[in-house]
Amino acid sequence: MSDTKSAVTMRSRSSHESVPGKMVIEVKDANISTLSSAVSPIGSGTSSGFVDMSPLGGTVILNTTRTESMGGKSVSSGRHDSVLSNVSRSQSVTQRDSRAMSATTADRKSMILAKETVSLAKLKEVGRVTRPLSSSEVRLLIQDIKSRAAPLETKMKEVKELSSRAVQILETFTVYESEIRQLESSSNFQAALQDLAKTLLQVSKLVDRAHKTRFCANMRAKGELKVFIRDLLVNFNQVVMSLSMGVSQTNANSSIKKALAKGLFETEQSITPEQAVEMCLKGDRCFYGHGAPQNYEKAFEFYLQSAHGGFVGAMKMLAGMHERGEGIPKDTPVAFEWYNRAAEKNDADALYHVGRMFEKGFGPDGEVDLDSAVSFYKQAAEMNHADALADLGYMYEHGAGGLRRDYLEASHLYLNGAEQGNARAQNNLGSLFYRGLGVPLDYTQAVQWFKRSADQGNANAMNNLGICYEAGHGVLKDDDMAKQLYSDSLSRGNLHAATNLGFLHMRAGGFSGNQEEYEKAAALFRMGVGQGSVDAMYYMGLLFENGLGVDKDGKTSFSYYRRAADAGHVKACTRAGSMLYSGAGVARPDPAKAMEYYKRAAEEEDPEALNHLGILYEEGKGTDISYETAVRCFERAAELGNVDAMCNLAFLMEKGLGFRGPNKEDAMQLLHRAANLGSVQAQITLAQRKYTPNLEELECSAWARSGVPAVVGV
C-alpha cells in the first residue's frame, strides 16, 4: 500500500516574466537571514504562507490570489459593472470591512512567517536551542537543511540519504500540519519535538562544514554524518510515537491515525526484533494487569513502540484496541489498517481478521465485501487457522462470497476446525449432521458436537442442544433439560433462544391453564420479536387471538400474523387468512385477500391452509365455485392427516359434488376414519346417522391404509 504524494514543480523565470496570481521575489543572498526582508506584508489578499527557501539563489513565490467578499457573495476581480450598480452603500462598507479583515489576516501570517525566519537565522548563529521551537520553525529548519544539502548529494551518498530523510520528515509536518498544531501543547510531543530540533541543528552545522571544507573526502566526517542521520531517525521516530499517542487519545481526523497504522512515517526499525518482543510483553502486562495495575494508555505506548519495531503481535493488539475501543476511542478503519499491516507479514491470525473486517463492512470502502473476505479466509485456512476454517465453511454452506454452495466442502472445513477445538466449527458441524447436509443425517453425532461446543460456552450450541432434548433427537426427550439449555443460551446473549424457551412456557400453560406460564411466554416472545424472530411473531399472534397471558386483541393478533406471514411463516399465513375470512381483527371479511394467504401456505403443503382453500372453492368466496378444485384441496389435506379435510371431503363425496356421482358408503368410511383420529364433528355425524361400518371394506380402504403422518416440529 502506498500513500499518494503530491509534488510542486517549479521552473526558473526571468525577472520580468509574470506569474498569474503570484508575486515573484528575487533572492540573491545565500544566507537564510536575508529572507526576513524579502518576506514582507503584501497588502490585501490571502497568502498561502508557504515559502520555498533557496539560499543558493532563485525565487520565492508567495500566493497572492484573493477572493473579495461583497455583501456575503464572492466576486471575481473581473466582475461586471451591472453587478456593482446593485450594491448599496451598506454593502460597500461591508465589502471594505471584509477586505480589511482579509488583509489583516494575511499581514499577520506574513509577519509570523518573517518573525520565525529571523528567529531561525539567530538560532543558527547561536548554534544551540535556547527556547522551545514551534513545529513550523522545525519545518523551516528542515527546509533549510534540505535546500543546502541538495548540491552535495552527488558528491556524498550519506548526504543523499540525509536529503531523503529530510523530505520524509518534511512531508509529515506539511501534510498533517493541522493535526500537529493541535498537539503542540502536549508535553510528550513538545519534548520529542525539541529533541528533533536539537539534532537538526547539529545536522545543519555539519552541512555548513560540508560547504566550507573538503568534507566529502573525510572518512571521519562521513562517520559523523552517519551517526547524526541515525540520531535523526531516532528523534523522528520519537516524534511519530508521541504523535501516535496524541491522536490515538482523540477523535481527531482518522486519516493521520490510518497513516500511522500503515507505517507511512517509519524510516527504519529503531529497535531490534528482540527489543520489539520485549516491548510487546511489557504492553501485555499493562493491558491484562499481570504483575502491575491495568493501564491501557501505557499498554498502547508499549505496543506502538513494538509495532514500529516490526512485531506482528503488537500490531494485532493495537488493531484490537482500536476495534473495541479499549483505552482509546473506537476506530474500525484504523483497526483494519493495523490488521492489514500484520497480514502483509503473512500472519494467519491477521489474515483471518482482515477477512472478518471485510465481511462486517469495516474494510477501506466501509462496505460489506464477501469476495474479499473469502479470499483472506482461504489464505488463513490454508495455514489451518481454526476460525478461518469455520468462517470459510459457513461461506461454502450458504454459497456466499462468490462460492458455489457446497455442503460437503463445508463439512470438511468444519471438521478440521472442530477437531482443533473451535466451538463455532463444532456447532456448525453438528447442525449439518442434524439436517443431513453434506453428511448422513445422524442425530447422535449432532448431539455429540453440540455438547462439545456448548461445553465451551457457545450460546448457539446450547440452543441447538435444547432443541434436541425438546424433540428427543439423539437423546431422551426431556423438557426440563431443554428449558435449562435455552435459559443458559439466553443468559449468554442468544436472544433467539427466547422464542424456544417461550414456547415451552406456552405449552406448559396449555397443559395446566396457568396464566402465569402464558405471561412468561409473552415476555420471552417479545424478546424474540425484537430480534426479528418470525416464530415469536406467530406465537404472539396466537396469544393475543386467544387472550393468553395478554388481553385478547384481534387487531394486534392480526398485526403479528401479518408480519410473520410477510416474512414467510407458513402457519402465520394460514392464521392471517382465517382472520380475513371471518373478519376477526380486521375491518370487514375479505375472502379474496384470505385466499391469497391460504394459497401461500398451501404451496408449502400446510394441511390447514389446504382445507380452508377447499372451503373457499366449495363456497365460491373470493373465487368462482369449483367443486373439482375443492376436492383436490381436501384430498391433499386429508392425505396429510387433517381430519377436518376428511369430513369436508366426505360431505362432497356423499353428495357427488366434484365426483362422478354420490358415494355414500365411501363417505361414511372416511367419516369413521376421521372420528377415530379425534374429529368430534365426524363422531357426531356418525352417531346421528347410526352408521355401522363394514370392517372388511374399511380395512381395504385407501384411507385406512394412509396412516397418520409424523408430527413435524414447528
N, C-alpha and C positions, 0 to 999 in steps of 0.2 A: 504494500500500500504506500502510495506516495502522496505527499501533500502538494497542492497546487501553489506555485510560487509565481509572483509577477515581477517583472523587471522593467526599469525605466531606461530606455536607450537614449543617450544624449549625443549630439554631434556638435562640433565646433561651429561657430558662426562669426562672421565679421562684425566689427563694432557697429556697422551701420545696418546690419540685417535685422529686420523686425520679427518678433515672435508674437503672434496674436495672443492677447490676454496675458502676456508675460512681461516682466521687467527684467532686463538684462543688465547685470552689474559686473563690470570688469574687475578682476582680482589680479594684481600684478605682483604682490609681495607673497613669498612662500610662507611667511610667518603667519600662524593662525590668528595672532592678535590683531592683524590688520582687518579682519572681518568685522571687528566691532564698529569701525567707521563705515564699512560698506553696508552693513545690515542696519538700516535706519527706518523709522516710521515712513510709510508710503502713502499716508493720507487715507481717504475713504476707500472702502472696499474691504474684502476679507482675504487675508493672506493664509496660505496653507501652513505656514510656519515651518516648512521643510527646507533645510539648507544643505546643499551638497558642497562641503568644504574641500577645496582643491588648492592646497598650499603651493603646488608646483605651477600654478598659473591656470587660467581657464575662466569659466563663467559660473556665476551663481544665479540660478533662476528662481525668482520668487513669484508665485502665482498671485496675480492681482485681479483676476476675474471677479466681478461682483454682481450681485443681484440687488437692484434698488427696490425698496418697498414703497408702495404708493397706496395708502388707504387700505392696507391689507392685501393688495394684489401685487404680484410680481410682474414687473415690466422690463423688457429688454431695453438696451440703450438706443435701439433703432425704432422706438415706439412712434406711432402716428400722431400728428398734431390733433386730429379729431378726438383722440383719447384724452389728451391734455386739456382740451377745451371743456370737458365734462367734469374736471376735477375742481371741487370747491376750495375756498380759501383754507378751510379747516383741514381738508385732506392734504393740501400743500404743506401745511405746518407739520402734519403727521409724517409726511414724506421727509421733510428736513430733519425732524427728530430721529427718524429711523436711520437716516444717513449718518447722523452724528453718532448714534449708538453703535452702528456698524464700524464707523471709523475708530471710535474709542476702543472697541474690542480688538480690532486689527492692530492699533497702536500698542495696546497692552501686550499682545502676543509678540509683536516685533521687539518691543523693549525687553521682555523677559528673555527672548532668544539672544538678543545682543548682550544682555547682562550675563547670561550663562556662558556665552562665548568668551567675554572678557575675563570672567572668573576662572574659566578653564585655562586661559593663557597664563594667568597669575599662578594657578596651581602648578602648571608645568615649570614655571620659573622657580618656585619654591622646591619642587621635586618630591613632595610628600602630601598626603591627605591630611589637611588641618581641620576639616569640618565634614560633616556628613554630606555626601553628594546625592542629588536627586537622580532618578532614573534617566531623565532627559540629558543631564550632564554626563552621566556614564555613557549614554548613547553617542553624544558628541565626541567623547574621548575615543570610543571605538572607531567612529568615522575617521577621526584624525589619524589614528594608527593605520587603519586600512589604506587610506589615501597615500600616506608617506611610505608605506611598505611596498606599494604597488611596483615602483621602479626596480626594486631589489628581488622580485620574485624569480626572475630568470637567472639570477646570479647565485641564488641560495635556496635549496629545496625547503629548508626549515622556515624561511620567510614565507614561502608559498603556502606551507601548511598553516602558518600563523594567519595569513590573509583569509584562508578558507574558514578557519575557526572564528575569525572576527566577523565574517559575513554571516555565519550561522547565529552568532550571538546578536548581531545587529538585526537580523530578521526577527528574532524572538522579541526584541524590545520594540520593534516597529509594528509588527502585525498585532501584537497583544498590548499595545501601549495603554489603552483604556483600562484593561484589567490590572496591569502592573501599577498604574497610578492609584487604583482603588486599594491596593495592598501596601502602598508605601509607608503607611503609618504603622504597619505590623513590625514589631521589634525583631522577629526572626528574619523577615525579609530584609529589613534595614541592615542587620548585621551581615547577612550574606552579600548584600549589595556593596557594602563598604569594603569587604574583603576582596570582592571582584575589582573594585575601583583601585585598591592598593596595588594589586597585581598588574592591572592595566597600566598604571603609572610607571611601574618598573619596566614593563614591556616598551612603553613609549620612550623611556630613556635609552633602552637598548637599540631601538630603531634610530634614534638620533645619533648614537655612536656609529651605527652601521653606515650612515651617510658621511661621517667625518673621517673614518679610519679605514684601514684595509681589513675590515671586519670579516668579510666573506671568506677570506683565506685563513682566518684564525680558528684553529680547531677548538681552542678553549672557549672562544666566543660562541661557536656553534653549540657546544655542550651547554653553555649557559642559557642560550636561547631555547634549547630543548627543555631544560628544567622549567623555564618560565612558561613555555607552552603547556607543559604538564600541570603546573600550578594554575594556569588559566583555566584549563579544563576542569580541574577540581573545584575551583571557585565558581565556575559557571554551573557545574552540577549542583553545587550548594544553593545557588540562586534558583535553579529549576526545582530543587527539592522544597525550598521554602515557598516558592510559587505554587507548587503542587499542594502543599499543606494548606496554604491560604485559600485557594479556590475550592478545595475539597470541602471546606467547612462552610461554604456559602452556596447560595442558589444562583450564583453568577452564571453568565452565559457558558453553557457546557462545551462550547467549541474549543476553548482552551483546555478543558479537562479531557476532552477526547484526544486532542493533540498530544497531551502529556501521556495518556494511556497508549497511544500509538508509538510513543518513543521518539517523536519527531525532534525533540530538543536534546536527545542524548548524543554525546560526542563519541564516547567510548566507555567501556566499563571502568569506573573509577575505583572499584573494589574487586578483589579476587573472587573466584567462584566459592572458595571456602568461606570467605567473609560474607558473601551473599547468603549462603546457607545459615550461617550463624545469626545474621540479621533476621532471617525469617523465623528462626527458632525463638529469638527474643520477642518477635511480634506475636508468635503463638502464645507465649507465656503471658503477655499483656492481654491478648484477645480473650483467652479462655480463663485467665486468672489463676494460672498454675504457678505457685510459689510467689505470687505478687498480686496485689489488688487488680481487678479487671480495669483496663484502661484502653478504650477503643482508639482514642486520639494517639496515644503512644504506640499502639499496635500498628496503626495506619502509617506512622512515621517509619517504623522499622520495616514494614512490608514494602514501603515505597523505595527505601534505600536498597533492599534486597532485589526488588523488581528491576531497578535501574542497573543492578549488577547482573541482570540476565537470569535470575532464578525463577523458574516457571511456577513453583508452588506459591511464591509471593504474589505473582500476577493473578493467580486464581483467587487468592484470598482478597486481594483488592477488588476483583470483579464481584465477588460475593458481597463484600461490604457495600459497594455501590448499588448492587441489585436489591439488597434487602434493606438498605438504609441504616446500617449498623454503625453508629457513631458519626455518621456523615449523612447529608441529605441524599435521599434515594435518587439515583440517576441511572436508568437502564441503558441509555445509549453509551455512556462511559463504561458501564459494566460489560457491554458487548465488546467494546474495543479492547478491554483487558483480556477477556476470554479469547478473542480472536488473535491477540498478540501471542498468547501462550499456545494457541492452536498452531500458529506458524512454526512452532518448535516441535510439531508433530506429537504433542501430548494428547493421549487418548481421552482423558477426562475433559480437557479443554475443547477438543473436537466435539465431544458429546454436548457440552454446554452451548457451544456456538449453534449446533443443530437445534437444541431446545429453544434458544432465543429466537431463531428463525421461525420455529413452529408457533411460538407465542406471539409473534409480531413485534419483537424487540430488535430486529435487525436494523441495518443502516437506513432502510426506507420506512421503517416503522409500520410495515405491513406483514401479514402472515405470508410466509414463503415456504410451502411444504416441500417443493422440489429441492430447495437448498438444504432444508432440514434433513431430508432423506440422504442427500449427498454426504453431509457431515456424519450422520448416524452410521452410514455404511463404512466410512473411514474408521470410526471408533469401534464399530462392531468387528471389523477385521482384526482389531487388536484385542478382541474378546472382552470389550467393556460391557459389563452386565446391564447397566441402564440403557446403553445404546442398543443392545440386543433386544431388550424389552420394547423399546420405542420403535425400533425398526420392524419388529414382529407385529406391532399394532398397525403400522402403516401397511404391511402386507395383508393383514387380516381385513382391513377396511378398504384396501385399494386406493390409498391416498398418496399424495406426492408424486403422481405420475406412474405409480406402480400398478401392475395388474393384481387384482385380488387373488391371493394365493394362500389358502388355509394351511396347506402342507408346509410351505416355507415358513409361515408364521409359527407353526407348531415346533419346527426345528429350532428357530431362533429363541422362542420362549423356553424350550427345554434346555438349551445351552445356558441361558441366563438363570433359569430356575435351579439348575444344578450348582451354580455358583452362590446360591442363597438369595437371589434377588426376589424380594417379596412380590413386586408387580408382575414379574415374569411367571412366578408360581401361580398367582391368582389368574392371570390370563390363560395359562396352560390349562388350569382346572376348568375354566369357562369353556374352552374348546372341547374337553372331554365330556362336559355336562351336555353340550349341544351336539356332539358327534361331528365336529367340523375339522377336517384335516386329520382327524384321528378317529378310531372307533368310539361310538357312544359308550361311555363307561362311568357310571355314577360313583363307583367305588374309587376309581382313580381321581375323579373330580374332587371328591371329599378329601382325599389324602393331600392333594395340592392346596386346596382351600385351607386346610388345617395348618399346613406348614407356613403358608403366608399369613394367616390370622395370628399364629403364634408370634410373629414378628410385629404385630400391631397394625397390619394392613386393614383399614376400615372396610374396603370393598370386599375383601375376602371374608370378613366376619359376616357381612350382609349375605353374601352368596352361600356361606355355610349355613346360615339361618334358614335360607330357602330350602336347602337340602333336608334339614331337620323338620321343617314345616310340612314338606311334601313326602318325607320318608324316602328320599332318593339316596341310596348308598349308605344310609344309616336308618335306625329305627325311628319312626315318626315320634317327635317329641316337641310339643308346642311350647313347653316351658323353656327348653333349651333354645328353641328358635327365638323366643321373646328375649332371652338374655343376650343372645348374639346380636339381635337387632339393636338392643339398648346399648351394647358396647360399641357397635359401629356408629350409632348416632352420637354417642359421647365423644367419639374421635373425629367428629365433624362431617360424617357422611349423612347429609340430610335426606338422601334418597331412602335410607333405612327407615325414616319416619313413616313412610307410607306402608311399608310392610308391617311395622310394629302396630300402626293404627288399625290395619286390617285384622290382626289378632284380637285387639281390644274390641273391635266392632263385632267380630264373630262371637267373642265371649259375651257381649251384651245381648246378642241374638239368642244365645242358649238360655240365658238367665233373665232376660228382660231388664237388666241392670242399666239404668240411665247413666250412672257414673262411668261405666265402661264406654258407653257411647260418647260421653263428653271427652274422655281421654282420647278416643279415636278421632273426634273432630279436631282437637288441638293438634294432634300429630298430622292429620291430613292437611291442615292449614300450613304447616311447615313444608309439607311436600309440595303443595300448590305454589308456595313461594319459590321452590326450586324448579318449577315448571313440570312437575310430575303429572302426566295426564291421568294416571291411575288415581292419584289423590283428588283430582278434579271430579272424576267419575264418582268416587265414593262420597265426596261432599255433596254431589247431586242427590245421591241415594238418601243421605241423612236429612237433607232439607226437604226432600219429597215426602219422607215418612215421619218427619219430626222426631228424629232420634238423636238425642244429645244436643239438639238445637231446636229453635222454634220452627214449626212447619211453615215453609215458604216456597210455594210453587214457582214463583218468578225467579227467586235465587237458585232454586234447583235447576230450572231450565237453563239459566245462565251458565252454571257449571257444566251441565251436559253438553251444551253447545260448544263451549271452549274445548272440552275434551274431544268431542266429535270432530271439530275442525282440525284438531291435532292428530286425527287418525285413530282414535279409540273406538273400537268396533261396538262394544256394549253401550257406550255413550251415544253412538249414532242411533241405536235401537231405542234407547230411552227417550232421546230427544224426539224421535219420530212418534213415539207413543203419546207424548205430551202434546205435540202438534195435532195429532189425530183426535185426541179427546178435548183439546182446548185448555187443559190444565197448565197454569203458569204462563199462558200466552193470552193475547188479546181476544183471539177467537180461533176455533178449529181451522186447520189448514191442511186438508188431506193431501193436496198436491205437494206441499213442502214436506209433509210427513213421508210421502213416497220417496222423495229424494234421499232422505236419511236412511230409510229402510233399504233402499237399493244399495247404498254404500256398504251397509253392514251385510246384506245378503251376498254381495260379491265376495265377502270374506267367509262365507258359509256359516253365518250366525243363524242357528235354527229358529230363534225367537223372531228375528227380523224376517226370515223366510215365511214364517207362519203369518205375521202381520201383513206382509206384502200379498200373500194369497188372499187374505180377507179383503184388502182394497180392490183386488181384481174381481173377487166374487161380488162385492157390493157396488163396484163401479164408482168408487170415490177417489177423486184425484186422477182418474183414468177411465177408459171405457171398460164395460163389463167383459170379462174374458174368463169363462169357467175353465177352459183348457189351460190357460196360464196359471190360474189359481190352483188347479190340480197339481201341476208341476211343482209349484212352490210348496204345497202341503206335503207332497210325496218326499221331496228332498229334506224338508224339516223333520218329517216322521222318520226317515232313514237315520237322521242324526239324533233321534231319541226324543223329540219334542212331542209330549203327549197331547198338548192342545192341537197340534197339527194333525195327529192321528184322529182325534174327534172330528175336526173340521173336514178332513178327507172322507171319513165315514159318512157324514151327513150328505156330502155331494155324491158319494158312491150310491147311497141308498136312493137318492132322487134321480140318479143317472145324469147329473149335470157335469159336463166335461168328460163323460164316459159315453160309450156306445149305447148304453142302456142301464136301467137300475140293476143293482146287485145287492139285495138286502142281506143275504147270508154273509157275504164277504165284509159288508159294512159292520154287521154285528160282531163278527170275529175280530175286526180291527178295534171296535169299542172295548171288547173284552180284553184285548192286549193292553190298551191304554189304561183300563181300570186296574189291571194287575200292576201297572207301573205307578199307580197312585193317583190317577186322574179322578177327581171327585165328580166332575161332570159326566164322565163315562160311566161311573158307578151308578149315579142317579138315573141316567138314561136306561141302562140295562135293567135296573130294578123296576122302573116304570113299565117296561115292556115285558117283564118276566121272561127274559131271554135265557135259555139254557144252551150253551154252546155244544157243538159236535166236536168232542175232544180229538177224534181221529182226524177230522178235517183241519182242526186248529193246529195240530202238530205238523201237518203238511203245508200250512200257510207260509208264504214268504215272510209275512210279518212276524210269525213266531220264530222263524229262523234268524231274523235280523239281529236279535240280541240287543243289549244296551251298550252304547259306546262308552269308552273310558272317559272319565271326567278330565277335562283339560284345565290346568291351573290358570287362574286369572292373572 
